[in-house]
Amino acid sequence: MSELPAGRYNSAALSGETALGQLLSNASVELGPNRAQDATAIAAKLPQGTSVFISHLPRHSLAQALSAVQSLHEAGLHPVPHIAARRV
């Protein structure tokens, strides 16, 4: 197992929920554009205004991405379109 970056986490022994909480505090949430119908269910599990990234991969259409943006916004989340580096 690799070591955690110095200074980013409490150097005391991390265990269970503490370690998980610290790791997840810097995590991001992503929704595939083909899963716009899941926005309401996702919003029920996250604080209002949480940023949710919408990946835009070659296999997804722009219309799917825009639908996901709209669904997340209507559910009270903050949609963040994400253009995959391989698309640039």
Rosetta blueprint (number, residue, H / E / L):
1 M L
2 S L
3 E L
4 L L
5 P L
6 A L
7 G L
8 R L
9 Y L
10 N L
11 S L
12 A L
13 A L
14 L L
15 S L
16 G H
17 E H
18 T H
19 A H
20 L H
21 G H
22 Q H
23 L H
24 L H
25 S L
26 N L
27 A L
28 S L
29 V E
30 E E
31 L E
32 G L
33 P H
34 N H
35 R H
36 A H
37 Q H
38 D H
39 A H
40 T H
41 A H
42 I H
43 A H
44 A L
45 K L
46 L L
47 P L
48 Q L
49 G L
50 T L
51 S E
52 V E
53 F E
54 I E
55 S E
56 H E
57 L L
58 P L
59 R L
60 H L
61 S L
62 L H
63 A H
64 Q H
65 A H
66 L H
67 S H
68 A H
69 V H
70 Q H
71 S H
72 L H
73 H H
74 E H
75 A L
76 G L
77 L L
78 H E
79 P E
80 V E
81 P E
82 H E
83 I E
84 A L
85 A H
86 R H
87 R H
88 V L
